[in-house]
Amino acid sequence: MAQVHNKKSKDNRRGKVIPLQKAINKGPRGRVKDQSSREAATGSPVAPWRRQQGQDTAREPFWPQGGSQTLMVVAFAGLLLLLFYPPFFRGLFFPVEQRWTLMLAAILFFLTYLWKLSRRETAFLTRPLDFAAAALVAIYILAAIKPASRGLAMAEVAKIALYFLTFWLTSRLAGQRRTIYIIHALYLAAVGAALAALLTATGLVNIKDGFVGGRFYSTLQYPNALASYVGAGAILGFYLWARASNPWRYPYAAANYLLLMVFLGTGSRGAYLIFPIIVFLYWLLTPGGYRLNTLAHLLVSAAAALVGMVRFIPLATAKAYGPAWGWFALGLALTLVGQLLIQGAGRVLITPRARVAAGVAVLVVLVGTGAFFIQHQLAVTPASSGGQATNIVTRILPSQIRARIQDINLETKSSRERLLWTGDALKMIRERPILGFGGGGWEAAYRQYQSYFYNSTQVHNDYAQVAVETGLLGLGVLALIWLLFLLATAGNYRHSRGPERLQALAIGIAALNLGLHAAIDFDLALGAVSIMLWACFGLSRALEGQRLGPEPVLPVNVFKNQQLAWTTAAAIATLVLILFAGSYLAGVASARQAAAALQRQNIAATTAYLEEASRYDPFTASYNSDLAGIYLQQGKTKEALAMALAASAKDPYNLAVLNRLAEVYWQEGAVDQAVATMERARQLAPWAGAGWENLGQAYDAAGVRYLQTGQRDKARQMFQLAAALPGAVEAKVNTLGEFKDLHQPGGVALTPAIQLRAGIAQYFLGQEQEAAGNLAAAAKDGQLQAEANLWQAVLAFHQGDNVRAGQLLAGVQKANANLAKQYDQLKNLPVLGS
């Protein structure tokens, strides 16, 4: 060391010129500057794609050494496609698109595993995060053994298998330079969904429910999920902007502006609360060499997005598309000008003192702006505001978005409902705490546990929904996945520098944005959102693998002995997945042909196609239930009963399936079983009004049938149950308490249909006064008037008022001749008396 020092001193004394690159890299005392200092001085990172964890990777090939490069290229290209297209197929929310995607993922898995085998790598799972992700798939399969709905359970198994394969493929195919391409695929998918929102809002493309009520829905067809999705895309965009050289920062800045503008236009209250915190956390943890530039970019992008959005939505709603695009262009121009200023500032702020001064200036501006807004929060009340105080922000924002922001609190109907629905989910978890109700368990069984009547196939809390579907065991594994992911992200962040640290941070924060918003909504029910999340899991796992070392490689001799076994296992797994997805798709295709045949009144073809569909897809109950209905029409009651029982076994909580089973029992003459089935349907949906109405109809029909067969005691029992329905309904409604204002239309209530069933029963029980009142109330309903008039005519005949009976019957004859034909039979039935 002394000799080196003396040599340096000697060179300096002789006036020897120090090479320019060395001079640039030296600090004030001759020390080599670290990379972040160089980036801060120049305003942009120096070839960040050339380094990996502080090492120069300029000579590293894009494709990994060893193995079949063809397999790698095809698999990697397929992965990019898999990550890019989901948002453009209705967010991958529906099963058909999910199964096609699962088939693609299975094929990519096989190609990737063959590539790994070509490198003599046989390990399928190696790191703890791998095992945790696979364990969640296993738990969903176990929960599907005794589910609330076999069809829905299989659908969730398919989804979780797809997400696991996304994770596995990403973690194995990512690596150093390839990781950037994967991030770009996710980013461009979000940008495409955002652009689609603007295009459908201005009528340039037609996307069903893409722009509704002044809010962006885009291809995901749900604004809250869109907000979460483009928000995560924006986080990745901030990273891509920071790592890019100056010329390339302009397109990234434009795309980030688009993402933020659409984010604001979703009107998602939950996202408005979560995303600013996420962005602040991202900026706070940004490496020093990027922090000041990132802050400037965030401020410019947010301000431009607000400017672009302030008039875009009102103008698009008014179909003034040209001016709407003009405001978008104004915001875009501000973004590009801001980027130009940031670039110029990066060239000026070279010294640390200048950067500190700029940071203080920005901080002063932010604090001053915040103080200004706080001071002027309650502005002078303008006459046009109707006497209500307004503030600056609310006067800037479009009315739809302004209303959403002002409505952010736990007292709103939406907020209350989501908390209550989570409470109902907890009831279900207590009922089945270990493995839950199986995939789709909430959708199948929630009506039995709801606190009041509402319609929601999702809990609006993805973690509560997972707990309902897979019990505490599944929720625990999911929590473990998040814990291992965060630990891997923290390790990647801690053991890297410069752009690699920023990359690890962006991946972690993007996933965190998706995960936090999923706690207050059902974003992850959309496959596109879940695929982005699990891809982030896979990217973090890939970075961890690069940091901890490559996967083990088998010796040549050992690998030759095992190669066939591993190849066969991979092929079988792939084939199982393809057949699993393909059989469902074949069933759907046959069901569509059955529907087309039914429209042509070709019952034979309809039956054949439905039988084919049930063979292809043995899990979907609706095929069996529809077949039962067709067999009934053909007089095949035994076959119908077999199909109806098969459907109820697959979907025991499905009200439509139970109604069909009751119908088949009735046609079979099994009156007791038909009534018991309707009572079960009412028990499974105690707050659904239709269940009470159908049960009342079943009681009356059963009572009439028992009278016709001379079973008076059974008939009396049925009529007493029907007559008691109004009182039971009122007692049920009185238990609503604090939920009374949330009880939705269609819920249990004293309806004309209930009064009609009670009036019929009261007639047979000899309660003429009560029967007359209920029948008169039911007759006020247009849909029930003819039937109510028929029974009023029967009552009048029984009371000896033949004139009134004739008048009422004439009205029934005019409205429904077939119904009027029942009069002679009904009037001759005996009245039991109380």
Helices and strands as residue ranges (DSSP letters): H 2-13, H 20-25, H 35-42, G 48-50, E 51-52, E 55-56, H 69-84, G 86-88, G 90-92, H 95-118, H 128-143, H 150-173, H 177-201, E 211-212, E 215-216, G 218-220, H 223-243, H 246-265, H 269-285, H 288-317, H 321-348, H 352-375, G 383-385, H 392-396, H 399-406, H 413-431, H 441-445, G 446-448, H 462-494, H 498-517, G 523-525, H 527-548, H 556-599, H 603-616, H 621-633, H 637-650, H 655-668, H 671-684, H 689-708, H 712-723, H 725-734, G 737-739, H 752-764, H 768-779, H 785-798, H 802-815, H 817-820, H 823-827
